[in-house]
Amino acid sequence: MRIAAFGFRSIPPAKGAAGADKFALELLPRLVKRGHQVTAYNRRYADNFIDVNEYQGVKIKTFKTFKIKGFDTLLHSLKCTLDIIFNNTADVVHMQNGGNSIWALPLRLFGKKVFISQDGVDWKREKWPWYGKLFLKVSAYITAYLPNEVIFDNVIAKKLFEDKFNKQYKFIPFGSEVGPIKNDGSILKLLNLEKGDYYLFVGRFIPDKGLHYLIPAFKQSKSKRKLVLIGGSPNPSDYESKILAMANDQVIFPGYVYGDQVNVLMLNSYCYIQPSDVEGLSPVVLTVMGLNVPLIVSDIEENEYAVLNTARKFKKGNVESLNSEIDFAEDNPQVMLELAAKAQHRALSVFNWEKVADEHVEVFTNS
């Protein structure tokens, strides 16, 4: 098949990367290995882009866009759609994010098979203004009916769409395994960290992620360890400024870290904390599970599905509840390690990237 993919920022990941980039990074090269021709559409910002034409067999095309929340995706996806149609770069189009569903109509009119990966209920995310939420609610109707198929990575969002639109959709979860890690300690040395002396968060600094709960809960805990928060906001915001202002000797913001260095930070952390209010099936959580690292997560349905009984959970948005779980982790290291071992077994047996790639090929072929 000739496959085109867009809706993420870039592969390999650049500043502002998130779960969509991780998904593209894992899936698209595996499609190439299965004999398919894949074109990935990267975004270029004035101050941030990856200058590559090919990555692990995936052909890369890069289009400029601008950093205005929401509109950067809209403009970039329009350019991708026009290129696919007028340069005939693919017969199968895979889009991430239901907000891109408006492009399904012109693509289908020009004979393309269109597939959308929907990772959650986007209009519930606090990062969007009212007009963004309205657009995403309208897009949900387009997502439900226009593509050849909609693929969900979590059963909760899938059920919501099925109940709302009285249709059946595909379910393919993310994978969890990572390749061999060069655990040479260089990133720990660079950040002045030691194995087991820090808690970790990796992701965007946006309200959905719950950092305004995590940092106060950690500061109130009995822990003498550090809290390391990797990442930032893709678009500068007052929220990010407020979060960064919470830094002290224990709460550290090293900025963006990528690739194996992120996995090394996960592998050497005492515990990973995912405090999200809204989430799809988090590839970060699955990766942490696969690395045999203890977890504390918010009790939203998507996290509950991912971890089942293999992690500690706190009440979403509740500082006291999260504080209590951090204190539990401090007092019960052996229990945390036992949970991590169970999580690894679940991750590697249920969430597998090779299986993910095979199932996408099946959907692209038969839908």
Secondary structure by P-SEA (a helix, b strand, c coil): cbbbbcccccccccccccaaaaaaaacaaaaaaabbbbbbbbbbcccccccccccccbbbbbbbbccccaaaaaaaaaaaaaaaaccccccbbbbcccccccaaaaaaaaccbbbbbbcccccccccccaaaaaaaaaaaaaaaccccbbbbccaaaaaaaaaaccbbbbbbbbbcccccccccaaaaaaaccccccccccccccccccaaaaaaaaaaaccccbbbbbcbbbccccaaaaaaaaacccccccccccccaaaaaaaaaccccccccccccccaaaaaaaaacccccccccaaaaaaccccccccccccaaaaaaaaaaaaacaaaaaaaaaaaaaaaaacccaaaaaaaaaaaaccc
